[in-house]
Amino acid sequence: MLAKINTERLEAQLRQQNAQLREIEESIIGLRAQLKQVEYQYQFTKETYEKTKKMVKDGAATIQNRDELETKVKVFEAQITGIRSQLKAAESKKQQIHAAIDITKLNLRDSRIVSPIDGIIINKFRHQGELVGQGMPILEAADLSEMNVMIYVSFADLSKIKIGQEVEVIAGEDEKTMKGRIKWISSESEFTPKTILTKEVRTTLVYAVKVAVPNGEGILKIGMPVDVRI
């Protein structure tokens, strides 16, 4: 991890959402307990109502008793429907909160800036506490375990090289010799870059060639001039 965006608001938002989730889960538990109780009362009342209807026919119960029980059965049915509707709404709300928590966690994860490579920081453009806009660079990282050396080969020498060919790279005043290999050859010629010292050579058409050099000891640096022997 290279850097982290301030996440105080997101962390507070996540705590709030978790509290809402616990509240809705407790509400669901309460509604389920209430539904179970009402369903028990409904079943008992309905059985009593069915018995009372038979008793009315036999003259052992009054019509008023039957009607009162019938009303209670309908009341319990309405309560069951209402509680089930509340449960459905609560479950839907629970899913919404879970989705909101997932988004907040994604935002928290995205607040961590992680290097896509193993390497070192070679430039730092922003410092702790500074505001950073979208798309603005913060750090520059590079993998220096293998460096690319750009060389330029004349048309006359082009047929003498090939991709994968080993070369010698000589670096520094102590002329440290390192092994490299040709990894890319340009398909188009160009004038020798202005970084080449003599004007006469600059007007020569050359082909750019990229040489990969293992740099485990960290001898090569970005922009460092070297000699290449093919």
MARDO-17745 format. One line per 5 residues: number of its first residue (from 1); their letters; for each residue x, z, y of N, C-alpha, C. Coordinates in nm, 3 decimals. Atoms other than C-alpha are relative to their C-alpha. Layout:
N
NUM> A> X:Z:Y:X:Z:Y:X:Z:Y | ...
% end
This chain:
230
1> MLAKI> 0.085:0.000:-0.118:0.000:0.000:0.000:0.089:0.000:0.124 | -0.082:0.014:-0.121:0.145:-0.109:0.332:-0.060:0.075:0.118 | 0.066:-0.064:-0.114:-0.111:0.029:0.576:-0.144:0.032:-0.037 | 0.139:-0.039:0.025:-0.456:0.185:0.595:-0.074:0.008:0.134 | 0.084:-0.004:-0.120:-0.728:0.130:0.853:-0.069:0.136:0.007
6> NTERL> 0.070:-0.128:-0.018:-0.889:0.444:0.998:-0.136:-0.005:-0.069 | 0.121:0.002:0.082:-1.169:0.534:0.757:-0.089:0.124:0.020 | 0.077:-0.123:-0.021:-1.317:0.854:0.908:-0.151:-0.028:0.001 | 0.144:0.034:-0.006:-1.652:0.687:0.984:-0.053:-0.038:-0.137 | 0.044:0.041:0.133:-1.671:0.528:0.640:-0.009:0.119:-0.095
11> EAQLR> 0.002:-0.118:0.087:-1.586:0.856:0.467:-0.120:0.090:0.033 | 0.118:-0.077:-0.040:-1.856:1.037:0.670:-0.127:-0.069:-0.048 | 0.115:0.078:0.046:-2.099:0.758:0.584:-0.020:0.017:-0.151 | 0.008:-0.017:0.145:-2.017:0.794:0.213:-0.053:0.139:-0.035 | 0.051:-0.136:0.024:-2.076:1.171:0.226:-0.150:0.007:0.027
16> QQNAQ> 0.143:0.002:-0.033:-2.412:1.112:0.392:-0.081:-0.071:-0.109 | 0.070:0.076:0.104:-2.512:0.853:0.132:-0.005:0.077:-0.131 | 0.000:-0.082:0.121:-2.410:1.082:-0.154:-0.101:0.114:0.011 | 0.100:-0.106:-0.022:-2.623:1.359:-0.001:-0.141:-0.056:-0.015 | 0.130:0.065:0.015:-2.917:1.118:0.021:-0.029:-0.029:-0.146
21> LREIE> 0.018:0.028:0.142:-2.862:1.021:-0.341:-0.038:0.127:-0.076 | 0.034:-0.126:0.067:-2.866:1.385:-0.456:-0.143:0.042:0.035 | 0.135:-0.037:-0.043:-3.182:1.445:-0.254:-0.106:-0.081:-0.072 | 0.099:0.086:0.066:-3.365:1.147:-0.403:-0.003:0.028:-0.150 | -0.003:-0.034:0.143:-3.250:1.243:-0.756:-0.076:0.129:-0.027
26> ESIIG> 0.076:-0.124:0.014:-3.388:1.594:-0.709:-0.149:-0.026:0.017 | 0.140:0.037:-0.021:-3.710:1.440:-0.579:-0.058:-0.066:-0.125 | 0.046:0.067:0.122:-3.735:1.222:-0.891:-0.022:0.101:-0.112 | 0.017:-0.105:0.102:-3.683:1.524:-1.116:-0.129:0.078:0.024 | 0.123:-0.073:-0.034:-3.961:1.708:-0.931:-0.124:-0.082:-0.029
31> LRAQL> 0.117:0.087:0.024:-4.199:1.412:-0.952:-0.026:-0.015:-0.149 | 0.018:0.013:0.145:-4.136:1.372:-1.326:-0.060:0.128:-0.059 | 0.057:-0.127:0.047:-4.208:1.741:-1.383:-0.147:0.011:0.040 | 0.138:-0.004:-0.048:-4.522:1.714:-1.173:-0.088:-0.095:-0.080 | 0.076:0.097:0.079:-4.634:1.403:-1.363:-0.029:0.054:-0.139
36> KQVEY> 0.018:-0.056:0.134:-4.582:1.577:-1.696:-0.110:0.107:0.000 | 0.101:-0.105:-0.010:-4.794:1.872:-1.582:-0.139:-0.059:0.019 | 0.131:0.061:-0.027:-5.075:1.655:-1.447:-0.050:-0.076:-0.122 | 0.041:0.072:0.120:-5.074:1.439:-1.761:-0.052:0.098:-0.106 | 0.047:-0.102:0.095:-5.109:1.755:-1.972:-0.141:0.047:0.040
41> QYQFT> 0.133:-0.045:-0.047:-5.402:1.875:-1.755:-0.104:-0.110:-0.020 | 0.091:0.113:0.018:-5.557:1.529:-1.769:-0.044:-0.013:-0.145 | 0.032:0.013:0.143:-5.534:1.513:-2.148:-0.093:0.111:-0.047 | 0.084:-0.114:0.038:-5.680:1.860:-2.189:-0.141:-0.016:0.056 | 0.131:0.015:-0.065:-5.963:1.790:-1.941:-0.078:-0.114:-0.063
46> KETYE> 0.069:0.113:0.060:-6.040:1.454:-2.098:-0.056:0.036:-0.138 | 0.049:-0.043:0.131:-6.066:1.607:-2.446:-0.121:0.092:0.015 | 0.113:-0.092:-0.027:-6.292:1.880:-2.307:-0.122:-0.079:0.044 | 0.110:0.085:-0.049:-6.502:1.616:-2.133:-0.068:-0.073:-0.116 | 0.059:0.071:0.115:-6.548:1.416:-2.456:-0.081:0.096:-0.087
51> KTKKM> 0.075:-0.099:0.078:-6.655:1.732:-2.640:-0.130:0.039:0.070 | 0.117:-0.042:-0.078:-6.892:1.828:-2.358:-0.109:-0.106:-0.006 | 0.100:0.107:0.010:-7.062:1.486:-2.373:-0.082:0.012:-0.129 | 0.071:-0.018:0.128:-7.146:1.548:-2.739:-0.090:0.123:0.003 | 0.077:-0.125:-0.007:-7.261:1.899:-2.661:-0.126:-0.019:0.085
56> VKDGA> 0.119:0.028:-0.083:-7.499:1.767:-2.392:-0.108:-0.064:-0.085 | 0.098:0.064:0.087:-7.666:1.548:-2.653:-0.067:0.100:-0.094 | 0.054:-0.102:0.090:-7.707:1.852:-2.875:-0.067:0.114:0.075 | 0.061:-0.104:-0.081:-7.831:2.064:-2.584:0.084:0.125:0.012 | -0.087:-0.118:-0.005:-7.530:2.300:-2.606:0.077:0.009:0.131
61> ATIQN> -0.067:-0.001:-0.131:-7.397:2.208:-2.258:-0.088:-0.072:0.101 | 0.084:0.058:-0.104:-7.548:2.110:-1.925:0.062:-0.131:0.050 | -0.046:0.126:-0.061:-7.526:1.772:-1.754:0.098:0.029:0.115 | -0.088:-0.037:-0.112:-7.365:1.949:-1.457:0.142:0.026:-0.049 | -0.134:-0.024:0.057:-7.076:2.069:-1.677:0.071:-0.131:-0.035
66> RDELE> -0.058:0.130:0.038:-7.026:1.718:-1.807:0.048:-0.076:0.124 | -0.034:0.074:-0.122:-7.029:1.567:-1.456:0.121:0.060:0.071 | -0.114:-0.066:-0.063:-6.784:1.826:-1.323:0.130:-0.038:-0.072 | -0.118:0.037:0.078:-6.542:1.749:-1.607:0.036:-0.147:0.020 | -0.024:0.144:-0.024:-6.584:1.375:-1.551:0.069:-0.021:0.134
71> TKVKV> -0.064:0.010:-0.133:-6.493:1.421:-1.184:0.145:0.045:-0.007 | -0.138:-0.047:0.014:-6.185:1.623:-1.279:0.089:-0.103:-0.070 | -0.076:0.104:0.069:-6.076:1.350:-1.521:0.040:-0.111:0.096 | -0.030:0.107:-0.096:-6.100:1.089:-1.244:0.103:0.046:0.105 | -0.095:-0.055:-0.098:-5.911:1.317:-1.002:0.141:-0.001:-0.060
76> FEAQI> -0.131:-0.002:0.065:-5.629:1.363:-1.255:0.055:-0.142:-0.018 | -0.044:0.139:0.014:-5.620:0.986:-1.319:0.057:-0.052:0.132 | -0.048:0.042:-0.132:-5.582:0.926:-0.946:0.134:0.067:0.033 | -0.127:-0.069:-0.025:-5.309:1.190:-0.924:0.114:-0.063:-0.080 | -0.101:0.063:0.085:-5.121:1.030:-1.215:0.044:-0.134:0.059
81> TGIRS> -0.032:0.130:-0.062:-5.142:0.688:-1.049:0.085:0.020:0.125 | -0.074:-0.028:-0.123:-5.019:0.836:-0.720:0.142:0.046:-0.027 | -0.134:-0.051:0.032:-4.727:1.021:-0.877:0.087:-0.111:-0.057 | -0.078:0.112:0.055:-4.621:0.714:-1.075:0.044:-0.097:0.110 | -0.035:0.085:-0.113:-4.629:0.512:-0.753:0.115:0.061:0.080
86> QLKAA> -0.108:-0.069:-0.071:-4.412:0.774:-0.582:0.132:-0.009:-0.078 | -0.119:0.012:0.084:-4.172:0.767:-0.877:0.063:-0.139:0.011 | -0.049:0.137:-0.011:-4.145:0.390:-0.857:0.071:-0.022:0.133 | -0.061:0.013:-0.132:-4.073:0.407:-0.484:0.132:0.077:0.007 | -0.122:-0.081:-0.001:-3.816:0.684:-0.540:0.111:-0.068:-0.079
91> ESKKQ> -0.101:0.071:0.079:-3.638:0.484:-0.811:0.055:-0.120:0.078 | -0.042:0.113:-0.083:-3.630:0.182:-0.578:0.094:0.048:0.111 | -0.085:-0.057:-0.105:-3.487:0.401:-0.301:0.136:0.040:-0.057 | -0.125:-0.039:0.065:-3.226:0.533:-0.545:0.091:-0.121:-0.019 | -0.078:0.122:0.018:-3.115:0.177:-0.626:0.058:-0.049:0.133
96> QIHAA> -0.047:0.041:-0.133:-3.089:0.099:-0.253:0.119:0.085:0.043 | -0.109:-0.090:-0.039:-2.869:0.405:-0.196:0.125:-0.031:-0.082 | -0.114:0.037:0.085:-2.650:0.310:-0.493:0.068:-0.127:0.054 | -0.055:0.124:-0.055:-2.608:-0.039:-0.343:0.077:0.028:0.129 | -0.067:-0.035:-0.126:-2.521:0.110:-0.003:0.132:0.072:-0.027
101> IDITK> -0.124:-0.071:0.037:-2.264:0.341:-0.167:0.105:-0.099:-0.050 | -0.094:0.101:0.050:-2.108:0.043:-0.348:0.063:-0.078:0.116 | -0.052:0.074:-0.116:-2.075:-0.144:-0.016:0.099:0.086:0.078 | -0.090:-0.091:-0.072:-1.919:0.161:0.153:0.132:0.015:-0.075 | -0.123:-0.012:0.079:-1.672:0.199:-0.135:0.084:-0.127:0.009
106> LNLRD> -0.073:0.126:-0.016:-1.583:-0.170:-0.105:0.071:-0.003:0.135 | -0.060:-0.005:-0.133:-1.522:-0.121:0.267:0.119:0.095:0.004 | -0.112:-0.094:0.008:-1.304:0.180:0.190:0.119:-0.063:-0.073 | -0.108:0.067:0.074:-1.110:-0.022:-0.064:0.067:-0.107:0.087 | -0.054:0.106:-0.084:-1.071:-0.309:0.183:0.076:0.055:0.120
111> SRIVS> -0.074:-0.059:-0.112:-0.933:-0.066:0.442:0.147:0.023:-0.037 | -0.138:-0.015:0.047:-0.617:-0.044:0.232:0.065:-0.138:-0.004 | -0.071:0.128:-0.004:-0.372:-0.326:0.304:0.114:0.008:-0.101 | -0.094:-0.006:0.112:-0.179:-0.391:-0.015:0.084:-0.127:-0.002 | -0.089:0.115:0.004:0.124:-0.618:-0.043:-0.030:-0.087:-0.122
116> PIDGI> 0.026:0.089:0.114:0.057:-0.925:-0.260:0.125:-0.028:-0.082 | -0.125:0.027:0.070:0.424:-0.935:-0.364:0.085:0.126:-0.007 | -0.106:-0.100:0.000:0.713:-0.710:-0.463:0.108:-0.049:0.095 | -0.100:0.045:-0.095:0.955:-0.725:-0.175:0.032:0.110:0.100 | -0.031:-0.096:-0.106:1.059:-0.560:0.150:-0.069:-0.045:0.129
121> IINKF> 0.055:0.031:-0.131:0.916:-0.541:0.502:0.114:-0.051:0.088 | -0.106:0.055:-0.085:1.119:-0.767:0.728:-0.040:-0.002:0.147 | 0.046:-0.009:-0.139:0.902:-0.747:1.042:-0.121:0.091:0.007 | 0.114:-0.089:-0.022:0.656:-0.490:1.178:-0.058:-0.033:0.137 | 0.062:0.047:-0.125:0.414:-0.622:1.441:-0.093:0.104:0.063
126> RHQGE> 0.091:-0.103:-0.051:0.180:-0.321:1.475:0.046:0.136:-0.048 | -0.043:-0.135:0.033:0.236:0.054:1.472:-0.122:0.091:-0.014 | 0.109:-0.094:0.026:0.027:0.357:1.378:-0.078:0.030:0.128 | 0.087:-0.032:-0.112:-0.271:0.412:1.605:-0.038:-0.118:0.087 | 0.031:0.118:-0.080:-0.276:0.060:1.752:-0.124:-0.070:-0.053
131> LVGQG> 0.117:0.078:0.040:-0.590:-0.152:1.751:0.046:-0.136:-0.053 | -0.034:0.129:0.061:-0.575:-0.462:1.533:-0.126:-0.083:-0.014 | 0.115:0.090:0.010:-0.814:-0.755:1.562:0.003:-0.078:-0.129 | 0.011:0.078:0.123:-0.936:-0.973:1.280:0.099:-0.117:0.004 | -0.095:0.110:0.011:-0.668:-1.216:1.164:0.135:0.025:0.065
136> MPILE> -0.128:-0.030:-0.064:-0.387:-1.045:1.356:0.102:0.048:-0.104 | -0.102:-0.045:0.095:-0.060:-1.001:1.164:0.041:0.145:0.027 | -0.043:-0.140:-0.012:0.051:-0.642:1.098:0.145:0.014:-0.044 | -0.134:-0.008:0.056:0.359:-0.677:0.882:0.039:-0.134:-0.059 | -0.048:0.118:0.070:0.575:-0.950:0.737:0.087:0.048:-0.115
141> AADLS> -0.073:-0.041:0.121:0.696:-0.903:0.381:0.062:-0.122:-0.065 | -0.066:0.111:0.069:0.932:-1.114:0.178:0.061:0.050:-0.131 | -0.066:-0.027:0.128:1.054:-1.124:-0.180:0.139:-0.064:0.008 | -0.137:0.049:-0.016:1.431:-1.155:-0.140:0.079:0.001:-0.130 | -0.071:-0.002:0.128:1.512:-1.129:-0.511:0.048:-0.139:-0.039
146> EMNVM> -0.046:0.138:0.017:1.539:-1.510:-0.511:-0.016:-0.071:0.133 | 0.002:0.066:-0.130:1.629:-1.703:-0.198:0.005:-0.152:-0.020 | -0.006:0.146:0.000:1.583:-2.073:-0.122:0.100:-0.046:0.106 | -0.096:0.058:-0.093:1.870:-2.260:0.037:-0.036:-0.147:0.019 | 0.031:0.140:-0.030:1.787:-2.589:0.213:0.130:-0.074:0.029
151> IYVSF> -0.115:0.088:-0.025:2.053:-2.858:0.193:-0.051:-0.142:0.021 | 0.040:0.138:-0.029:2.050:-3.225:0.291:0.102:-0.094:-0.063 | -0.085:0.089:0.080:2.186:-3.501:0.069:-0.022:-0.144:0.048 | 0.010:0.140:-0.044:2.262:-3.859:0.176:-0.056:-0.087:-0.112 | 0.057:0.091:0.098:2.101:-4.155:0.004:0.105:-0.038:-0.105
156> ADLSK> -0.106:0.041:0.093:2.437:-4.245:-0.151:0.023:0.104:-0.109 | -0.023:-0.107:0.098:2.459:-3.907:-0.324:-0.128:0.043:-0.074 | 0.128:-0.044:0.056:2.090:-3.878:-0.414:-0.008:-0.019:-0.151 | 0.007:0.029:0.144:2.133:-4.036:-0.758:0.086:0.095:-0.083 | -0.091:-0.089:0.071:2.395:-3.774:-0.846:-0.060:0.138:-0.026
161> IKIGQ> 0.061:-0.132:0.018:2.153:-3.479:-0.837:-0.135:-0.013:-0.069 | 0.131:-0.002:0.066:1.843:-3.381:-1.033:-0.054:0.142:0.000 | 0.065:-0.131:0.003:1.593:-3.097:-1.050:0.046:0.078:-0.122 | -0.050:-0.084:0.108:1.721:-2.807:-1.260:0.151:0.005:-0.008 | -0.147:0.006:0.002:2.085:-2.895:-1.194:0.058:0.127:0.062
166> EVEVI> -0.066:-0.119:-0.052:2.315:-2.596:-1.142:0.098:-0.038:0.111 | -0.092:0.020:-0.111:2.514:-2.567:-0.818:0.067:0.133:0.031 | -0.065:-0.120:-0.047:2.750:-2.319:-0.657:-0.034:0.023:0.146 | 0.032:-0.037:-0.138:2.649:-2.135:-0.341:0.106:0.097:0.046 | -0.110:-0.082:-0.051:2.933:-1.989:-0.133:-0.047:0.065:0.130
171> AGEDE> 0.057:-0.073:-0.113:2.831:-1.716:0.113:0.101:0.098:0.057 | -0.079:-0.102:-0.067:3.005:-1.499:0.370:0.146:-0.034:0.017 | -0.141:0.022:-0.029:3.360:-1.473:0.497:0.087:0.019:-0.124 | -0.078:-0.022:0.122:3.479:-1.348:0.159:-0.029:-0.107:-0.105 | 0.032:0.115:0.086:3.335:-1.670:0.008:-0.049:0.044:-0.138
176> KTMKG> 0.064:-0.045:0.125:3.125:-1.492:-0.253:-0.072:-0.118:-0.064 | 0.060:0.115:0.069:3.025:-1.756:-0.509:-0.116:0.046:-0.088 | 0.120:-0.031:0.075:2.679:-1.748:-0.659:-0.052:-0.126:-0.067 | 0.059:0.113:0.070:2.496:-1.968:-0.906:-0.141:-0.028:0.054 | 0.134:0.040:-0.041:2.189:-2.164:-0.799:-0.044:-0.121:-0.080
181> RIKWI> 0.048:0.120:0.069:1.973:-2.446:-0.927:-0.092:-0.078:0.094 | 0.085:0.086:-0.084:1.800:-2.740:-0.761:-0.144:0.010:-0.050 | 0.140:-0.017:0.042:1.423:-2.677:-0.765:-0.093:-0.103:0.065 | 0.088:0.097:-0.068:1.289:-2.947:-0.530:0.085:-0.101:0.074 | -0.067:0.109:-0.074:1.399:-3.284:-0.389:-0.108:-0.075:0.075
186> SSESE> 0.098:0.070:-0.082:1.211:-3.447:-0.103:-0.012:-0.146:-0.044 | 0.023:0.141:0.035:1.056:-3.787:-0.174:0.014:-0.092:0.121 | -0.013:0.080:-0.122:1.105:-3.900:0.187:0.128:0.038:0.075 | -0.122:-0.025:-0.078:1.418:-3.936:0.399:-0.036:0.045:0.141 | 0.018:-0.045:-0.138:1.461:-3.784:0.744:0.137:0.002:0.067
191> FTPKT> -0.126:-0.013:-0.070:1.722:-3.763:1.014:0.054:0.141:-0.022 | -0.062:-0.131:0.021:1.966:-3.479:0.960:-0.045:0.097:0.109 | 0.049:-0.097:-0.101:1.827:-3.165:1.135:0.105:0.031:0.106 | -0.090:-0.028:-0.112:1.974:-3.065:1.472:0.090:0.121:-0.027 | -0.086:-0.114:0.032:2.117:-2.752:1.313:0.136:-0.044:-0.053
196> ILTKE> -0.129:0.055:0.042:2.389:-2.976:1.170:0.086:-0.022:0.124 | -0.082:-0.013:-0.121:2.684:-2.952:1.408:0.036:-0.132:0.067 | -0.050:0.121:-0.064:2.814:-3.307:1.466:-0.112:-0.101:0.025 | 0.102:0.100:-0.036:2.603:-3.575:1.643:0.004:-0.119:-0.094 | -0.012:0.116:0.088:2.739:-3.845:1.416:-0.079:0.021:-0.129
201> VRTTL> 0.069:-0.028:0.126:2.602:-3.674:1.103:-0.150:0.014:0.023 | 0.143:-0.019:-0.027:2.270:-3.596:1.274:-0.078:-0.130:-0.008 | 0.070:0.129:0.000:2.184:-3.966:1.295:-0.010:-0.060:-0.140 | 0.003:0.051:0.138:2.229:-4.009:0.918:-0.133:0.035:-0.066 | 0.121:-0.028:0.076:1.919:-4.039:0.701:0.037:0.077:-0.127
206> VYAVK> -0.031:-0.086:0.115:1.920:-3.765:0.439:-0.130:0.043:-0.068 | 0.113:-0.052:0.076:1.692:-3.611:0.180:0.014:0.152:-0.010 | -0.001:-0.146:0.009:1.599:-3.242:0.194:-0.004:0.042:-0.147 | -0.007:-0.051:0.136:1.682:-3.049:-0.123:-0.006:0.152:0.006 | 0.014:-0.146:0.002:1.580:-2.693:-0.205:0.072:0.055:-0.123
211> VAVPN> -0.078:-0.063:0.106:1.816:-2.475:-0.410:-0.045:0.146:-0.013 | 0.039:-0.138:0.027:1.691:-2.150:-0.569:0.122:0.080:-0.045 | -0.118:-0.081:0.030:1.951:-1.872:-0.579:-0.044:0.143:-0.030 | 0.028:-0.141:0.028:1.905:-1.534:-0.757:0.076:0.088:0.099 | -0.060:-0.082:-0.106:1.972:-1.264:-0.497:-0.018:0.148:-0.029
216> GEGIL> 0.021:-0.139:0.041:1.955:-0.941:-0.694:0.087:0.099:0.076 | -0.089:-0.089:-0.072:2.250:-0.794:-0.506:-0.028:0.003:0.151 | 0.037:0.002:-0.141:2.093:-0.879:-0.169:0.107:-0.058:0.090 | -0.108:0.058:-0.080:2.393:-1.080:-0.052:-0.056:-0.099:0.102 | 0.057:0.101:-0.090:2.187:-1.365:0.097:-0.104:0.062:0.092
221> KIGMP> 0.096:-0.047:-0.100:1.987:-1.302:0.415:-0.076:-0.121:0.054 | 0.080:0.108:-0.058:1.711:-1.505:0.582:0.075:-0.062:0.117 | -0.067:0.070:-0.109:1.865:-1.771:0.806:0.152:-0.002:-0.011 | -0.144:-0.009:0.017:2.215:-1.709:0.674:0.058:-0.137:-0.041 | -0.062:0.129:0.039:2.436:-2.024:0.665:0.088:0.019:-0.123
226> VDVRI> -0.084:-0.004:0.120:2.602:-2.095:0.330:0.050:-0.142:-0.029 | -0.047:0.129:0.049:2.799:-2.376:0.167:-0.049:-0.016:-0.144 | 0.046:0.029:0.136:2.670:-2.546:-0.146:0.092:-0.106:-0.059 | -0.087:0.096:0.071:2.898:-2.720:-0.394:-0.073:-0.053:-0.121 | 0.072:0.064:0.111:2.736:-2.970:-0.630:0.104:-0.068:-0.090
% end
